[in-house]
Amino acid sequence: MANKKHLGIWQKFRQESEVLSGQIINWRRHFHRYPELAFQEKATSQKIQKTLKKMKIPFEVCAKTGIVATLDGEKPGCCAGLRADMDALPVQEETELPFASRHPGCMHACGHDGHMATALGVAAILARNRRHLFGSIRFIFQPAEEKPPGGAREVIRSGLIDDVDALIGFHYFPDLAPGNYWVGAGPVMAATDQFTIVVTGQGGHGSAPHLTSDPIVCAGFLISQVQTIVSRRIDPLASAVVSFGSIHGGEAFNIIPDRVQLSGTVRSFDGRVRKTIISSLKKICQAAAAFNCSARLNFQTYCPATVNQPALSKKVRALSEKILGKSALTAYHPVMGGEDFAFMAEKLSACYIFAGIGSSSGNNHSSTFNLNESVLAPTAYYLACLLYELARVRKK
């Protein structure tokens, strides 16, 4: 167990989080009311910068709208980092909340408003107690998580997080009960890739299909064959998803088009599985020749799997049990959703935490999603304690 001195610090952090609870909620509501899409988070960035200035926490701007702030302690230690994503989604809000989005067609439908507010809450708690801090705490407000190519790699290229010894990422999840957290080891979120298949044939009148090479019929065959990749070409004990998200072809009911475009996504945890899927897609596309058509595959690898560094994850889980109690650490599993935090986790020792908000919040990416605000201050307290402890380790 942590010694009495540090239990006292945690209690002080809890008291600070309770005092700041209303402010954290206000920050979340402000961000929710004024959402901005990837790399357009200018007003969001300005709000965060203004808030950090009031806390007297120095920062630098990077990745267009991103912010990396550093709170130095007065005692030697490591550099512990916390990342929060900033961007909203192109979703028309339908919550009818008094602080609903004022930007038509744009909404914080995935909880990033809560992520930023929580991170600012952590910053406020620790800034009020900087004389007790060891090492330094790095706050990373990252733009463009939702849209490739994403903002994580831009933040990495800035060099501002190179010296982070332990990096924490987190996401609010409605699948977990409020107050519950999952700290996994190894892969926790999938690699996210996208692909398009352009099927080209010979169009013509719908009344004379024998004079055409119908790309629609060919596309239909390819779709059905692609669905066999996971069920027949991937080990049943491995995990993968191949899903089509769009089909575009033709303009009129009685005209067979020359071209059909299919688009989809691939999710996987293992690099070998990813290679098998790519090679299978290529082979299936060759079958277009049987329809006197051609099929051109464009496969774009985007984001690798998000992998929690095992040693850090073990440490984070042990600390979390002490901070929150064992009952708050729940059993869960990796998800097929993706996160460009994965790029940071490739470079740094990192751990990504799932934080519960309960099913009443609705589904992530839904037009009616409404984050349970009761979790904000308690999560800020938890993360403040966690970062304090991670930074307390002396560098070797």
Buried (B, 14 or more C-beta within 10 A) or exposed (E): EBEEEBBEBBEBBBEBBEEBBEBBBEBBBBBBBBBBBBBBBEBBBEBBBEBBEEBEBEBEBBBBBBBBBBBEBEEEBBBBBBBBBBBBBEBEBEBEEEBBBEBEEBBBBBBBBBBBBBBBBBBBBBBBBBEBBBBBBBBBBBBBBBBBBBBBBBBBEBEBBEBBBBBBBBBBBBBBBBBBBBBBBEBBBBBBBBBBBBBBBBBBEBEEEEEBBBBBBBBBBBBEBBEEBBEEBBEEEEBBBBEBEEBEBBEEEEBBBBBBBBBBBBBBBBEEBBEBBBEBBEEBBEBBEEBEBBBEBEBEBBBBBBBBBEEBBBBBBEBBBBBBEEEBBBEBEBBBBBBBBBBBBBBBBBBBBBBBBBEEBBEBBBBBBBBBBBBBBBBBBBBBBBBBBBBBBEEE
